Amino acid sequence: MYFRHDWAPYKGFPTHRTATGPAIRTPLHGGRDVANDASTVFDVVILGGGSGGYAAALRAAQLGLSVALIEKGELGGTCLHRGCIPTKALLHAAEVADETREAADFGVLATFQGIDIKGVHKYKDDVVSGLYKGLQGLVASRKVHYITGEGKLSSQTSVDVNGQRVEGRHIVLATGSVPKSLPGLTIDGDRVISSDHALKLDRIPKSAVILGGGVIGVEFASVWKSFGVDVTIVEALPHLAPLEDENSSKLLERAFRKRGIKFELKARFSGVEYTQDGVRVSTENGKQIDADLLLVAIGRGPVSAGLGYEENGVATDRGYVLVDEYMRTNVPTISAVGDLVPTLQLAHVGFAEGILVAERLAGLKAVPIDYDGVPRVTYCNPEVASVGITEAKAVELYGKDKVVTLKYNLAGNGKSKILKTAGEIKLVQVKDGAVVGVHMVGARMGEQVGEAQLIYNWEALPAEVAQLIHAHPSQSEALGEAHLALAGKPLHAHD
């Protein structure tokens, strides 16, 4: 799955704690081809082999259920092939480029000679290929009956694929998402592109406009700037990374200005036209920006049209399949997970939702997901990481006089100084109570969010975290120092 931040939560969900490579051969069962045998009824039939679908398949098979997994493309879906993994490989290549340019700052003599885009793609594709082969082997080892083909829900207990009907006692819909566009904005794959095209672009443009300042947009802006591209982000909302805490957004904007990444905020897109050498992007406030290409990065929409969902009684809203906290649709025999449902569009959310469904179907006690407790990371430079709720949301829930915040500047953290990174950790606490939000900006902050997740989900008090000894020097130490300060006993910070 892709950067699922670019989505506004479905109002029916609790938002705080008060609430194609080679196909895997289909195994034979008793000498029969079970995928094509009408007498076979699987315990679970899963339509879609992305993060949510294959996680459901692996866990269900582990629990002894018979599973058919149907995927029209490549096992692993968007996350592995067109999202999380390839984009992070590009971001690491970009980091290496920046470190080479800045090597002299560390006393290392190095010369940056440019970007070999073919070499970058080979590195990226090798990472994806290795993980893909591993996942294929894992699915085969769990005896999951994998079927390559375009499936369609044909009844409330069956999916049609490759001219055959696959029956199941329960169906899991996991057909994922695709890049969105705007009415009248045609993505041609050349000068006007989506993130899918950007991941395979065989050239480095001199300039680019990115429509959308959410996770997809800022990550590609970060990569392209490191590759030497003149980048301008156009965002209709007041801030970049608009779903993050406003302080994090402002810190990111400051860092992007320093890097030379331009952005237009509160700027609604009005049109694009072709020029002799590229495109001209216009905004409603009268600005025009010329560039080699336009990347449309306004989020992702669900893949549900024409797949038989509504015809078989499954309730949807704007293409999303509606589910309850146990991922059940309004049809008792059908569940749905991943980008197809209106929850956070994150691969690890898809994993969790798939596991939840599998365990529920196997008769285990299923625990609903607290989506606020899910770690969220934007892997640009600097990284933006968070878990819990924003200050604004805390004020809305508890009242302004009941919310306490603390900001810890990474300038006081030894390892961050060594890395020459700037940023902050911001804590949001209910007065005299638990920490309900952790918001971090800086290099490698995505690696610190694991501890932050425990702090939020275990409803830790600042004084409890302050008692934990953090390794020195480490960036995780900054999280400990922030809680020391919030508990009233700051160490490497002013009172």
ZIZI-V535598 format. One record per residue. N is the residue number from 1. SS is DSSP state (hx for helix, st for strand, lp for the rest). PSI is psi in whole degrees, 0 to 359 (999 if undefined). NEAR is the number of other ideal C-beta (glycine too) atoms within 8 Angstrom. Layout:
BEGIN
n:N ss:SS psi:PSI near:NEAR
n:N ss:SS psi:PSI near:NEAR
END
This chain:
BEGIN
n:1 ss:lp psi:160 near:19
n:2 ss:lp psi:175 near:15
n:3 ss:lp psi:89 near:14
n:4 ss:st psi:15 near:14
n:5 ss:lp psi:332 near:14
n:6 ss:lp psi:54 near:13
n:7 ss:lp psi:141 near:10
n:8 ss:lp psi:128 near:2
n:9 ss:lp psi:143 near:10
n:10 ss:lp psi:131 near:10
n:11 ss:lp psi:342 near:4
n:12 ss:lp psi:355 near:4
n:13 ss:lp psi:147 near:10
n:14 ss:lp psi:137 near:9
n:15 ss:lp psi:9 near:9
n:16 ss:lp psi:174 near:10
n:17 ss:lp psi:349 near:8
n:18 ss:lp psi:18 near:5
n:19 ss:lp psi:999 near:6
n:20 ss:lp psi:102 near:5
n:21 ss:lp psi:190 near:9
n:22 ss:lp psi:138 near:4
n:23 ss:lp psi:146 near:7
n:24 ss:lp psi:131 near:10
n:25 ss:lp psi:138 near:6
n:26 ss:lp psi:122 near:11
n:27 ss:lp psi:153 near:7
n:28 ss:st psi:145 near:8
n:29 ss:st psi:108 near:8
n:30 ss:lp psi:32 near:4
n:31 ss:lp psi:1 near:4
n:32 ss:st psi:150 near:8
n:33 ss:st psi:96 near:7
n:34 ss:hx psi:330 near:13
n:35 ss:hx psi:336 near:11
n:36 ss:hx psi:14 near:6
n:37 ss:lp psi:114 near:9
n:38 ss:lp psi:342 near:6
n:39 ss:lp psi:349 near:4
n:40 ss:lp psi:129 near:10
n:41 ss:st psi:115 near:6
n:42 ss:st psi:154 near:14
n:43 ss:st psi:319 near:10
n:44 ss:st psi:131 near:18
n:45 ss:st psi:123 near:15
n:46 ss:st psi:125 near:16
n:47 ss:st psi:101 near:14
n:48 ss:lp psi:123 near:15
n:49 ss:lp psi:32 near:16
n:50 ss:lp psi:199 near:18
n:51 ss:hx psi:310 near:17
n:52 ss:hx psi:317 near:18
n:53 ss:hx psi:312 near:19
n:54 ss:hx psi:332 near:17
n:55 ss:hx psi:319 near:15
n:56 ss:hx psi:319 near:18
n:57 ss:hx psi:313 near:18
n:58 ss:hx psi:315 near:12
n:59 ss:hx psi:320 near:12
n:60 ss:hx psi:317 near:14
n:61 ss:hx psi:322 near:13
n:62 ss:hx psi:328 near:8
n:63 ss:lp psi:8 near:10
n:64 ss:lp psi:7 near:5
n:65 ss:lp psi:148 near:11
n:66 ss:lp psi:133 near:8
n:67 ss:st psi:134 near:15
n:68 ss:st psi:130 near:15
n:69 ss:st psi:121 near:14
n:70 ss:st psi:127 near:15
n:71 ss:st psi:130 near:14
n:72 ss:lp psi:337 near:7
n:73 ss:lp psi:240 near:7
n:74 ss:lp psi:136 near:11
n:75 ss:lp psi:132 near:14
n:76 ss:lp psi:337 near:13
n:77 ss:hx psi:206 near:17
n:78 ss:hx psi:312 near:15
n:79 ss:hx psi:309 near:14
n:80 ss:hx psi:324 near:16
n:81 ss:hx psi:332 near:13
n:82 ss:hx psi:17 near:8
n:83 ss:lp psi:249 near:14
n:84 ss:hx psi:304 near:12
n:85 ss:hx psi:306 near:12
n:86 ss:hx psi:324 near:14
n:87 ss:hx psi:322 near:15
n:88 ss:hx psi:330 near:9
n:89 ss:hx psi:317 near:12
n:90 ss:hx psi:319 near:12
n:91 ss:hx psi:325 near:14
n:92 ss:hx psi:320 near:8
n:93 ss:hx psi:320 near:13
n:94 ss:hx psi:321 near:14
n:95 ss:hx psi:319 near:10
n:96 ss:hx psi:319 near:8
n:97 ss:hx psi:315 near:12
n:98 ss:hx psi:319 near:10
n:99 ss:hx psi:326 near:8
n:100 ss:hx psi:316 near:10
n:101 ss:hx psi:323 near:7
n:102 ss:lp psi:11 near:9
n:103 ss:hx psi:324 near:10
n:104 ss:hx psi:333 near:8
n:105 ss:hx psi:340 near:6
n:106 ss:hx psi:11 near:6
n:107 ss:lp psi:18 near:4
n:108 ss:lp psi:129 near:6
n:109 ss:lp psi:117 near:5
n:110 ss:lp psi:153 near:7
n:111 ss:lp psi:126 near:5
n:112 ss:lp psi:117 near:7
n:113 ss:lp psi:354 near:3
n:114 ss:lp psi:184 near:5
n:115 ss:lp psi:124 near:9
n:116 ss:lp psi:95 near:6
n:117 ss:hx psi:328 near:10
n:118 ss:hx psi:320 near:7
n:119 ss:hx psi:322 near:7
n:120 ss:hx psi:314 near:11
n:121 ss:hx psi:324 near:10
n:122 ss:hx psi:316 near:8
n:123 ss:hx psi:310 near:10
n:124 ss:hx psi:312 near:13
n:125 ss:hx psi:327 near:9
n:126 ss:hx psi:321 near:8
n:127 ss:hx psi:311 near:11
n:128 ss:hx psi:315 near:13
n:129 ss:hx psi:318 near:9
n:130 ss:hx psi:316 near:8
n:131 ss:hx psi:324 near:11
n:132 ss:hx psi:313 near:14
n:133 ss:hx psi:320 near:9
n:134 ss:hx psi:319 near:8
n:135 ss:hx psi:320 near:12
n:136 ss:hx psi:315 near:12
n:137 ss:hx psi:322 near:8
n:138 ss:hx psi:315 near:9
n:139 ss:hx psi:318 near:15
n:140 ss:hx psi:321 near:11
n:141 ss:hx psi:335 near:6
n:142 ss:lp psi:4 near:11
n:143 ss:lp psi:32 near:7
n:144 ss:lp psi:133 near:12
n:145 ss:st psi:99 near:13
n:146 ss:st psi:128 near:14
n:147 ss:st psi:123 near:14
n:148 ss:st psi:122 near:8
n:149 ss:lp psi:164 near:8
n:150 ss:lp psi:111 near:5
n:151 ss:lp psi:157 near:13
n:152 ss:st psi:134 near:10
n:153 ss:st psi:119 near:16
n:154 ss:st psi:341 near:9
n:155 ss:st psi:182 near:6
n:156 ss:lp psi:358 near:9
n:157 ss:lp psi:22 near:9
n:158 ss:st psi:156 near:13
n:159 ss:st psi:133 near:14
n:160 ss:st psi:133 near:10
n:161 ss:st psi:134 near:12
n:162 ss:lp psi:37 near:5
n:163 ss:lp psi:7 near:4
n:164 ss:st psi:156 near:9
n:165 ss:st psi:126 near:8
n:166 ss:st psi:118 near:15
n:167 ss:st psi:145 near:10
n:168 ss:st psi:149 near:14
n:169 ss:st psi:334 near:8
n:170 ss:st psi:144 near:12
n:171 ss:st psi:136 near:16
n:172 ss:st psi:120 near:16
n:173 ss:st psi:126 near:16
n:174 ss:lp psi:52 near:18
n:175 ss:lp psi:4 near:10
n:176 ss:lp psi:210 near:15
n:177 ss:st psi:168 near:13
n:178 ss:st psi:160 near:7
n:179 ss:st psi:140 near:12
n:180 ss:lp psi:160 near:9
n:181 ss:lp psi:186 near:9
n:182 ss:lp psi:156 near:8
n:183 ss:lp psi:129 near:3
n:184 ss:lp psi:354 near:5
n:185 ss:lp psi:106 near:10
n:186 ss:lp psi:126 near:6
n:187 ss:lp psi:114 near:11
n:188 ss:lp psi:353 near:7
n:189 ss:lp psi:2 near:7
n:190 ss:lp psi:291 near:6
n:191 ss:lp psi:333 near:10
n:192 ss:st psi:111 near:13
n:193 ss:st psi:162 near:15
n:194 ss:lp psi:178 near:12
n:195 ss:hx psi:329 near:14
n:196 ss:hx psi:315 near:9
n:197 ss:hx psi:321 near:10
n:198 ss:hx psi:327 near:10
n:199 ss:lp psi:341 near:11
n:200 ss:lp psi:10 near:7
n:201 ss:lp psi:126 near:10
n:202 ss:lp psi:13 near:6
n:203 ss:lp psi:160 near:5
n:204 ss:lp psi:112 near:10
n:205 ss:lp psi:154 near:12
n:206 ss:lp psi:328 near:6
n:207 ss:st psi:154 near:12
n:208 ss:st psi:143 near:14
n:209 ss:st psi:134 near:15
n:210 ss:st psi:118 near:15
n:211 ss:st psi:106 near:12
n:212 ss:lp psi:121 near:14
n:213 ss:lp psi:25 near:15
n:214 ss:lp psi:201 near:16
n:215 ss:hx psi:312 near:11
n:216 ss:hx psi:312 near:14
n:217 ss:hx psi:313 near:16
n:218 ss:hx psi:331 near:16
n:219 ss:hx psi:315 near:14
n:220 ss:hx psi:325 near:14
n:221 ss:hx psi:318 near:15
n:222 ss:hx psi:314 near:15
n:223 ss:hx psi:307 near:13
n:224 ss:hx psi:323 near:12
n:225 ss:hx psi:318 near:13
n:226 ss:hx psi:333 near:11
n:227 ss:lp psi:0 near:10
n:228 ss:lp psi:15 near:7
n:229 ss:lp psi:141 near:11
n:230 ss:st psi:109 near:8
n:231 ss:st psi:137 near:13
n:232 ss:st psi:125 near:13
n:233 ss:st psi:135 near:17
n:234 ss:st psi:117 near:16
n:235 ss:lp psi:130 near:16
n:236 ss:lp psi:335 near:7
n:237 ss:lp psi:170 near:8
n:238 ss:lp psi:343 near:5
n:239 ss:lp psi:157 near:12
n:240 ss:lp psi:158 near:14
n:241 ss:lp psi:58 near:15
n:242 ss:lp psi:344 near:11
n:243 ss:lp psi:355 near:5
n:244 ss:lp psi:170 near:15
n:245 ss:lp psi:140 near:13
n:246 ss:hx psi:326 near:10
n:247 ss:hx psi:320 near:11
n:248 ss:hx psi:318 near:15
n:249 ss:hx psi:317 near:13
n:250 ss:hx psi:322 near:9
n:251 ss:hx psi:320 near:12
n:252 ss:hx psi:318 near:17
n:253 ss:hx psi:319 near:11
n:254 ss:hx psi:316 near:8
n:255 ss:hx psi:320 near:13
n:256 ss:hx psi:321 near:13
n:257 ss:hx psi:317 near:8
n:258 ss:hx psi:326 near:6
n:259 ss:hx psi:348 near:9
n:260 ss:lp psi:17 near:6
n:261 ss:lp psi:119 near:11
n:262 ss:st psi:153 near:8
n:263 ss:st psi:147 near:13
n:264 ss:st psi:116 near:12
n:265 ss:lp psi:158 near:10
n:266 ss:lp psi:37 near:9
n:267 ss:lp psi:106 near:12
n:268 ss:lp psi:133 near:8
n:269 ss:st psi:135 near:14
n:270 ss:st psi:340 near:6
n:271 ss:st psi:168 near:7
n:272 ss:st psi:141 near:11
n:273 ss:st psi:154 near:7
n:274 ss:st psi:139 near:7
n:275 ss:lp psi:182 near:8
n:276 ss:lp psi:322 near:3
n:277 ss:lp psi:356 near:4
n:278 ss:lp psi:233 near:13
n:279 ss:st psi:159 near:15
n:280 ss:st psi:118 near:11
n:281 ss:st psi:132 near:15
n:282 ss:st psi:146 near:11
n:283 ss:st psi:163 near:14
n:284 ss:lp psi:340 near:7
n:285 ss:lp psi:13 near:7
n:286 ss:lp psi:0 near:6
n:287 ss:lp psi:147 near:8
n:288 ss:st psi:136 near:8
n:289 ss:st psi:122 near:11
n:290 ss:st psi:141 near:9
n:291 ss:st psi:169 near:14
n:292 ss:lp psi:323 near:10
n:293 ss:st psi:165 near:13
n:294 ss:st psi:123 near:14
n:295 ss:st psi:120 near:14
n:296 ss:st psi:112 near:15
n:297 ss:lp psi:58 near:15
n:298 ss:lp psi:18 near:10
n:299 ss:lp psi:188 near:12
n:300 ss:st psi:146 near:14
n:301 ss:st psi:157 near:9
n:302 ss:st psi:148 near:13
n:303 ss:lp psi:101 near:11
n:304 ss:lp psi:342 near:11
n:305 ss:lp psi:136 near:5
n:306 ss:lp psi:14 near:4
n:307 ss:lp psi:9 near:11
n:308 ss:lp psi:10 near:9
n:309 ss:lp psi:301 near:11
n:310 ss:hx psi:325 near:7
n:311 ss:hx psi:335 near:6
n:312 ss:hx psi:20 near:12
n:313 ss:lp psi:7 near:8
n:314 ss:lp psi:126 near:14
n:315 ss:lp psi:135 near:8
n:316 ss:st psi:164 near:11
n:317 ss:st psi:115 near:8
n:318 ss:lp psi:34 near:5
n:319 ss:lp psi:339 near:8
n:320 ss:st psi:139 near:12
n:321 ss:st psi:127 near:14
n:322 ss:lp psi:135 near:12
n:323 ss:lp psi:164 near:10
n:324 ss:lp psi:191 near:5
n:325 ss:lp psi:349 near:7
n:326 ss:lp psi:14 near:11
n:327 ss:lp psi:23 near:13
n:328 ss:st psi:135 near:8
n:329 ss:lp psi:185 near:12
n:330 ss:lp psi:350 near:6
n:331 ss:lp psi:120 near:9
n:332 ss:lp psi:331 near:4
n:333 ss:lp psi:6 near:8
n:334 ss:st psi:130 near:15
n:335 ss:st psi:167 near:15
n:336 ss:st psi:147 near:14
n:337 ss:lp psi:167 near:17
n:338 ss:hx psi:206 near:18
n:339 ss:hx psi:343 near:16
n:340 ss:hx psi:338 near:17
n:341 ss:lp psi:155 near:15
n:342 ss:lp psi:59 near:9
n:343 ss:lp psi:183 near:11
n:344 ss:lp psi:128 near:11
n:345 ss:st psi:81 near:15
n:346 ss:lp psi:139 near:12
n:347 ss:hx psi:317 near:12
n:348 ss:hx psi:336 near:9
n:349 ss:hx psi:317 near:16
n:350 ss:hx psi:317 near:18
n:351 ss:hx psi:309 near:11
n:352 ss:hx psi:319 near:11
n:353 ss:hx psi:320 near:17
n:354 ss:hx psi:317 near:20
n:355 ss:hx psi:318 near:11
n:356 ss:hx psi:313 near:15
n:357 ss:hx psi:314 near:15
n:358 ss:hx psi:315 near:17
n:359 ss:hx psi:323 near:12
n:360 ss:hx psi:316 near:12
n:361 ss:hx psi:333 near:12
n:362 ss:lp psi:0 near:10
n:363 ss:lp psi:7 near:4
n:364 ss:lp psi:161 near:7
n:365 ss:lp psi:120 near:4
n:366 ss:lp psi:138 near:9
n:367 ss:lp psi:122 near:5
n:368 ss:lp psi:151 near:8
n:369 ss:lp psi:131 near:12
n:370 ss:lp psi:102 near:10
n:371 ss:hx psi:337 near:12
n:372 ss:hx psi:334 near:11
n:373 ss:hx psi:6 near:11
n:374 ss:lp psi:129 near:14
n:375 ss:lp psi:140 near:11
n:376 ss:st psi:129 near:12
n:377 ss:st psi:131 near:10
n:378 ss:st psi:120 near:15
n:379 ss:lp psi:31 near:10
n:380 ss:lp psi:181 near:12
n:381 ss:lp psi:110 near:12
n:382 ss:lp psi:160 near:14
n:383 ss:st psi:151 near:15
n:384 ss:st psi:122 near:14
n:385 ss:st psi:145 near:16
n:386 ss:st psi:160 near:16
n:387 ss:st psi:147 near:15
n:388 ss:st psi:201 near:12
n:389 ss:lp psi:159 near:11
n:390 ss:lp psi:167 near:12
n:391 ss:hx psi:318 near:13
n:392 ss:hx psi:318 near:8
n:393 ss:hx psi:322 near:11
n:394 ss:hx psi:318 near:14
n:395 ss:hx psi:319 near:10
n:396 ss:hx psi:321 near:5
n:397 ss:hx psi:319 near:8
n:398 ss:hx psi:346 near:7
n:399 ss:lp psi:145 near:6
n:400 ss:hx psi:323 near:5
n:401 ss:hx psi:352 near:5
n:402 ss:hx psi:4 near:7
n:403 ss:st psi:131 near:14
n:404 ss:st psi:136 near:8
n:405 ss:st psi:156 near:9
n:406 ss:st psi:138 near:10
n:407 ss:st psi:128 near:9
n:408 ss:st psi:118 near:14
n:409 ss:st psi:132 near:8
n:410 ss:hx psi:351 near:14
n:411 ss:hx psi:337 near:7
n:412 ss:hx psi:2 near:9
n:413 ss:lp psi:122 near:13
n:414 ss:hx psi:313 near:8
n:415 ss:hx psi:324 near:10
n:416 ss:hx psi:325 near:15
n:417 ss:hx psi:319 near:8
n:418 ss:hx psi:320 near:7
n:419 ss:hx psi:352 near:9
n:420 ss:lp psi:43 near:6
n:421 ss:lp psi:148 near:10
n:422 ss:lp psi:157 near:8
n:423 ss:lp psi:192 near:15
n:424 ss:st psi:158 near:12
n:425 ss:st psi:126 near:14
n:426 ss:st psi:130 near:16
n:427 ss:st psi:140 near:16
n:428 ss:st psi:123 near:17
n:429 ss:st psi:143 near:14
n:430 ss:st psi:129 near:11
n:431 ss:lp psi:127 near:8
n:432 ss:lp psi:19 near:3
n:433 ss:lp psi:208 near:7
n:434 ss:st psi:160 near:9
n:435 ss:st psi:124 near:16
n:436 ss:st psi:359 near:13
n:437 ss:st psi:136 near:17
n:438 ss:st psi:123 near:16
n:439 ss:st psi:123 near:15
n:440 ss:st psi:139 near:18
n:441 ss:st psi:131 near:14
n:442 ss:st psi:168 near:15
n:443 ss:lp psi:137 near:10
n:444 ss:lp psi:18 near:10
n:445 ss:hx psi:336 near:16
n:446 ss:hx psi:333 near:9
n:447 ss:hx psi:350 near:7
n:448 ss:lp psi:350 near:14
n:449 ss:hx psi:344 near:16
n:450 ss:hx psi:313 near:8
n:451 ss:hx psi:321 near:9
n:452 ss:hx psi:324 near:16
n:453 ss:hx psi:318 near:12
n:454 ss:hx psi:319 near:9
n:455 ss:hx psi:313 near:14
n:456 ss:hx psi:309 near:17
n:457 ss:hx psi:336 near:8
n:458 ss:lp psi:10 near:6
n:459 ss:lp psi:49 near:7
n:460 ss:lp psi:145 near:11
n:461 ss:st psi:150 near:10
n:462 ss:hx psi:319 near:12
n:463 ss:hx psi:329 near:7
n:464 ss:hx psi:317 near:8
n:465 ss:hx psi:323 near:14
n:466 ss:hx psi:334 near:12
n:467 ss:lp psi:343 near:5
n:468 ss:lp psi:136 near:7
n:469 ss:lp psi:122 near:4
n:470 ss:lp psi:145 near:10
n:471 ss:lp psi:143 near:7
n:472 ss:lp psi:132 near:6
n:473 ss:lp psi:133 near:8
n:474 ss:lp psi:159 near:8
n:475 ss:lp psi:332 near:14
n:476 ss:hx psi:335 near:10
n:477 ss:hx psi:329 near:14
n:478 ss:hx psi:323 near:14
n:479 ss:hx psi:320 near:16
n:480 ss:hx psi:317 near:13
n:481 ss:hx psi:322 near:16
n:482 ss:hx psi:319 near:12
n:483 ss:hx psi:327 near:14
n:484 ss:hx psi:314 near:12
n:485 ss:hx psi:319 near:13
n:486 ss:hx psi:332 near:13
n:487 ss:lp psi:359 near:11
n:488 ss:lp psi:15 near:5
n:489 ss:lp psi:65 near:7
n:490 ss:lp psi:146 near:10
n:491 ss:lp psi:278 near:7
n:492 ss:lp psi:52 near:6
n:493 ss:lp psi:150 near:11
n:494 ss:lp psi:148 near:3
n:495 ss:lp psi:999 near:3
END
